[in-house]
Amino acid sequence: MSESKWSFAQNFYAEFQVKAAEITSRLDDVKRDNPSLETVQAVAADVSRLAKSLADATGSLPSYDQRQCEMQLKSLEKAVEVLRGAPSAVSKFAFRRKVARPEVDDPATRAVPIPRNVSPATGSVNALSSLSCRYLTSADFEHRDVSGELTLSDLASCIVNLLPKDNDNMDISAIHVQRLTDCILLLPRISGSILLHNLSNCALVAGCYQFRMHSSTNVDVYLFAVSNPIIEHCSSIRFAGYPDALLEDPVQQNNTALAVQDFSHIRSTPSPNWSVLPEDHRQRCWPVSLLEGQGLLDELKRILPGNGISRN
């Protein structure tokens, strides 16, 4: 995806979240009263405008962002139908691609729940899943030449080191991370996005164009980001810059790692959900060599933000 398209997608997603949050707040207020038909119609008009903006953006958004926006929109439409006195009504809005095509059921544009152990990304994906107390590298993926989209899910007490080495052939476009506890992630700088869900008591080093974290708590993030990082439904997240010791080349671009947007705190006051990691708490020595057994557990206890391993 080109830089201009990434910029559009980033800005659209942020604006969509703000508008969706405003409509949700209005719906909550309306539910507490006895809404008039005019009030419901006004909210419905705003939902329709939001739906049109998403339809116009279809084809310019990453597939994951598209699905998330569609699910939010369907939830808003259902809430409006409930207010109209038709809770079982089915939304009449349907997403259409800009390019003319026969009307067929397109699973890629249908909003569906993401089952466990399945990445939200489409296409060819390398994955590491359901492992504990392991030191993991690119050699642990099914394909030794790590490229495309990667998924890390359901890991506990693991160190994942994907920093590039001389003999590695890595061309990673996106990294999806789900349900990690007591883990350290050492990720390379990539040109695409890093999306994280449900992390608990973790530390991660990452570099990307777009960084987004959801439903996570007690995480230290050492980040290089081109666009503003986004968090949502998170707490106790601490940010610092990407460690100089792990950089292959000096960074010339501006790092926006500390310009965090919290979609759960859309106010002018500082978010209580994230902070800057104090200099004297930042790690200087990282576990870049293979570890196992007690050595691995000792490194986890030394680096993890929660004063040790929560599961052991």
C-alpha positions in Angstrom: 0.0 0.0 0.0 1.4 3.4 -1.0 2.2 6.0 1.6 -0.7 8.3 0.5 -3.1 5.4 0.7 -1.9 4.5 4.2 -2.3 8.1 5.2 -5.9 8.1 3.9 -6.7 4.8 5.7 -5.2 6.0 9.0 -7.1 9.3 8.9 -10.4 7.7 7.8 -10.2 5.1 10.5 -9.5 7.7 13.2 -12.4 9.9 12.0 -14.7 7.0 11.7 -14.0 6.0 15.3 -14.7 9.5 16.5 -18.0 9.8 14.6 -19.1 6.3 15.7 -18.3 7.1 19.4 -20.4 10.3 19.1 -23.3 8.5 17.6 -23.1 5.8 20.3 -23.1 8.4 23.0 -26.2 10.0 21.4 -27.9 6.7 21.2 -27.2 6.1 24.9 -28.7 9.5 25.8 -31.8 8.8 23.6 -32.4 5.4 25.2 -32.7 7.1 28.6 -35.6 9.3 27.4 -38.7 8.7 25.5 -37.4 9.5 22.0 -39.5 11.3 19.5 -39.6 10.2 15.9 -37.7 13.3 14.9 -34.9 12.5 17.3 -34.6 8.9 16.1 -34.7 10.1 12.4 -31.8 12.5 13.1 -29.6 9.8 14.6 -30.6 7.5 11.7 -29.5 10.2 9.2 -26.1 10.4 10.9 -25.7 6.6 10.7 -26.6 6.7 7.0 -24.0 9.4 6.4 -21.4 7.3 8.2 -22.4 4.3 6.1 -22.0 6.3 2.9 -18.6 7.5 3.9 -17.5 3.9 4.6 -19.0 2.7 1.3 -17.0 5.5 -0.5 -13.8 4.4 1.2 -14.2 0.7 0.3 -11.2 -0.5 -1.6 -8.9 2.1 0.0 -8.9 0.5 3.5 -7.0 -2.5 4.8 -9.3 -5.5 5.0 -9.1 -5.7 8.8 -10.1 -2.0 9.2 -12.9 -2.5 6.7 -14.3 -5.4 8.7 -14.0 -3.5 12.0 -15.9 -0.5 10.6 -18.6 -2.6 9.1 -19.2 -4.4 12.3 -19.4 -1.1 14.2 -21.8 0.3 11.6 -24.1 -2.7 11.7 -24.2 -2.4 15.5 -25.3 1.2 15.2 -27.9 0.4 12.6 -29.3 -2.3 14.8 -29.5 0.2 17.7 -31.4 2.6 15.5 -33.9 -0.1 14.4 -34.5 -1.0 18.1 -35.3 2.6 18.8 -37.7 2.6 15.9 -39.6 -0.3 17.6 -38.3 -3.0 15.2 -35.6 -4.9 17.2 -35.6 -7.8 14.8 -35.4 -5.7 11.7 -32.5 -6.5 9.4 -30.3 -3.8 8.2 -31.0 -2.8 4.6 -27.5 -1.4 4.0 -25.2 -3.5 1.9 -21.6 -2.7 1.0 -20.7 -2.5 -2.6 -17.3 -2.3 -4.3 -16.7 0.7 -6.5 -16.0 -1.5 -9.5 -19.2 -2.9 -11.1 -19.6 -6.6 -10.5 -22.4 -9.2 -10.2 -24.2 -9.2 -6.9 -22.8 -12.2 -5.2 -22.2 -13.2 -1.6 -18.6 -12.0 -0.9 -17.1 -13.5 2.3 -14.3 -11.0 2.2 -16.7 -8.1 2.9 -19.0 -9.9 5.3 -18.5 -9.0 8.9 -18.1 -12.2 10.9 -16.6 -13.0 14.3 -12.9 -13.9 14.4 -12.6 -17.5 15.8 -9.8 -18.4 18.2 -6.5 -19.3 16.5 -7.5 -17.7 13.2 -5.8 -14.5 12.1 -8.0 -11.6 11.0 -5.8 -11.2 8.0 -6.5 -12.8 4.7 -4.2 -14.5 2.3 -1.1 -16.5 3.0 -0.1 -16.2 6.7 2.7 -17.6 8.7 1.7 -18.3 12.3 3.0 -19.3 15.7 0.3 -20.3 18.1 -0.5 -22.1 21.4 3.1 -22.3 22.8 4.5 -21.6 26.3 8.0 -21.2 27.9 9.8 -21.1 24.5 12.4 -18.9 22.8 11.0 -18.5 19.3 12.6 -17.2 16.2 11.9 -17.1 12.4 13.2 -20.7 12.3 10.1 -21.8 14.2 7.7 -20.7 11.4 6.6 -23.4 8.9 8.2 -21.4 6.1 11.8 -20.5 6.8 11.7 -17.4 4.5 9.4 -15.3 6.6 7.3 -12.9 4.4 3.9 -11.6 4.0 1.6 -11.4 7.1 2.6 -13.0 10.4 0.3 -14.1 13.2 1.4 -14.7 16.8 -1.4 -16.0 19.1 -2.1 -17.8 22.3 1.5 -17.6 23.6 2.5 -17.6 27.3 5.9 -17.0 28.9 7.7 -16.8 25.6 10.4 -14.7 24.0 9.8 -14.1 20.3 12.9 -12.8 18.5 12.2 -11.8 14.9 15.0 -9.3 14.6 16.7 -9.8 11.2 19.9 -11.7 10.9 22.4 -11.9 8.0 20.9 -15.2 6.7 17.3 -14.3 7.1 15.0 -13.5 4.1 12.3 -11.4 5.7 9.8 -9.3 3.9 7.0 -8.8 6.4 4.0 -6.7 5.4 1.9 -7.0 8.6 2.0 -8.6 12.0 -1.1 -9.7 14.0 -0.7 -10.5 17.6 -3.5 -12.0 19.8 -3.9 -13.3 23.3 -0.3 -13.1 24.7 0.6 -13.3 28.4 4.0 -12.7 30.0 5.8 -12.5 26.7 8.6 -10.4 25.2 8.4 -9.6 21.5 11.4 -8.4 19.6 10.0 -7.3 16.2 11.8 -5.8 13.2 10.9 -2.5 11.6 8.3 -3.2 8.9 6.7 -1.0 6.3 3.1 -2.1 7.1 1.0 -2.4 10.2 1.2 -4.1 13.6 -2.2 -5.0 15.2 -2.3 -6.3 18.7 -5.3 -7.7 20.8 -5.5 -9.0 24.3 -1.9 -8.7 25.6 -1.3 -8.9 29.3 2.0 -8.2 31.2 4.2 -8.1 28.0 7.1 -6.1 26.7 7.5 -5.5 23.0 9.9 -3.8 20.6 8.3 -2.9 17.3 8.8 -0.6 14.3 6.0 0.0 11.7 4.0 2.4 9.7 0.8 1.8 11.7 0.6 0.6 15.3 -2.7 -0.3 16.9 -3.4 -2.1 20.2 -6.7 -3.2 21.6 -8.0 -4.6 24.9 -4.5 -4.9 26.5 -3.1 -4.1 29.9 0.2 -3.7 31.6 2.4 -3.6 28.4 5.7 -1.8 27.8 6.0 -0.7 24.2 9.4 0.3 22.6 8.2 1.7 19.3 9.2 3.4 16.1 6.0 4.5 14.2 5.5 6.7 11.2 1.8 7.4 12.0 0.4 8.1 15.4 0.0 4.9 17.5 -3.6 4.0 18.4 -4.8 2.2 21.6 -8.4 1.3 22.5 -9.8 -0.4 25.6 -6.3 -0.5 27.1 -4.8 0.3 30.5 -1.3 0.7 32.0 0.4 1.0 28.6 3.9 2.6 28.7 5.6 3.9 25.5 9.3 4.6 24.7 11.3 4.9 21.5 12.7 1.9 19.6 16.0 0.9 21.3 19.0 2.3 19.5 20.9 -0.9 20.4 18.5 -3.0 18.2 18.5 -0.7 15.2 20.4 -1.9 12.1 20.5 1.6 10.6 20.0 5.1 12.1 16.4 6.3 11.9 16.0 9.4 9.7 12.2 9.8 9.9 10.4 11.4 12.8 9.2 8.9 15.3 5.6 9.5 16.5 5.8 6.8 19.2 4.8 9.2 21.9 1.9 10.9 20.0 -0.5 8.2 21.1 -4.2 8.4 20.3 -6.5 6.7 22.8 -9.9 5.9 21.2 -11.3 5.1 24.6 -10.5 8.6 25.8 -11.6 11.1 23.1 -11.2 14.2 25.3 -8.9 17.1 25.5 -7.5 15.9 28.9 -4.5 13.4 28.9 -5.5 9.8 28.7 -5.1 7.8 32.0 -4.5 4.6 30.0 -1.0 5.2 28.7 2.2 7.1 29.8 5.8 7.6 28.8 8.1 4.9 30.1 10.6 6.7 32.5 14.2 6.7 31.3 15.4 4.9 34.4 12.9 2.1 33.8 13.8 1.4 30.2 15.6 -1.7 29.3 19.2 -1.5 27.9 20.0 -5.2 27.5 17.7 -7.4 25.4 17.6 -11.2 25.2 18.8 -11.5 21.6 20.4 -15.0 22.1 18.8 -18.3 22.5 17.5 -19.0 26.0 15.7 -22.0 27.6 14.7 -23.3 31.0 15.4 -21.1 34.0 17.5 -18.7 31.9 14.4 -17.9 29.8 12.3 -17.4 32.9 14.9 -15.2 34.6 14.9 -12.9 31.5 11.1 -12.7 31.5 11.1 -11.7 35.2 13.8 -9.1 34.6 12.1 -7.4 31.7 8.3 -7.8 32.1 6.5 -4.8 33.5 4.4 -6.6 36.1 7.2 -7.5 38.5 7.6 -11.0 37.3 5.6 -13.7 35.5 1.9 -13.6 36.3 1.2 -17.2 35.4 4.1 -18.9 37.3 
